[in-house]
Amino acid sequence: MEFLVSVAAVVLAYLAGSLSFAVVVSRLMGLADPRTYGSRNPGATNVLRTGNKAAAILTLVGDAAKGWLAVWLAVRFGPRFGIGDLGVAAVAVAVFLGHLFPVFFGFKGGKGVATAAGVILALNPWLALATGVTWAIIAGFFRYSSLASIVAAVFAAFYSAFGWGFDERFLAVAAIAGLIVYRHRANISNLLAGKERRIGEKTPDAAHVHR
């Protein structure tokens, strides 16, 4: 019974992660599908390239909230249903994978930074604070969201190992960090080539992102 509950929790977490707020918010606010312009990544940074800050903020909050809610529910109510640390870690990875490969949007999702932030916040607020400060420092100095995300992801795994040791939560954070770096491989190439767009920089086709 406990195994079935854990499986159900993981499946529900994946489905929650599959809700792409970049696409949903863009549709509701009359913007084009974020998968059709800029980096073609359905995330807050790409939505911001339209110049619509409200849409970008809603996307950021929505993507973070789904990660936080899925893991918080597992942490808060999981133990009474037999969901232990391994189950919580599985839920954390599942909601993140849902964002990366959303079943509702043809398995073409975002890079998962906001969702990862929500996951980490639910796992440990202090870890989230340290990771967020790391992101802000890199973003503030270099103005590249991708670089800040990559560095913050790597340090999140380091912080979790330092704080918890190599337990289930560390494994979840490390897996998420590795996937974030992998999903940013094109950004890494652009950074090395000096072609990466800075935070808030509109795309050449920004005039065509409204439907």
C-alpha positions, 0 to 999 in steps of 0.5 A: 500500500505504501509503495502504491501511495509513493507511486501515486505521489510521484505521478501526481508530481510529474503531472503538476510539473507538466503545467507550463506556466510560460505557455499558459500565461502567454495564452491568457495574456495574448502573447505568442507561444514562448516556444516560437521566439527568442531561445524558444524556451518556455520559461520566465526569462524568455517571456521577459524578452517580450517586454511584458514583465507581468507575464514573466513574473507570473510565469516565474511564480507559477513554475516555482509554486508548482515545484514548492507545492508538490514537495511541500505536500510530500514533506508535510503529509507523506510520512503519515502515508509511508512516504519517507525521504526517498519518496520525497526525493522522488517527488522532487525529481518527478515535478522537475522532470514534468517541467522539462518534459511536460506531457501536456505540451508534447514533452517540450518544456523549459530548463527548470530553474524556477521549478528547481527553486521551488523544490529547493525551497520546500526541501530547505529554506536555508538552502534556497536562500543560499542558492538564491543569493548565489544566483543573484550575485552572478546575475548582478555581476554578469547579467546572464541568467543562464550563467547565474542558473548554471553556477547556482545549480552547481552550488546548490548541490555543493551546499546540500552535500555540506549541509546534509551529507550524501543522503536522499535529498542531496541525490535529488538536488544533485540530479536536478542540478545536473539536468539544469546544466545539461539543459543549458548546454546551448547557452554554454556554447553561446556564452563561450562564443559571446552570443548569449543574450543578457537579462531583459534583452529583447530578441530581434523578433520581439515585435512579433511576439504578440498574437 
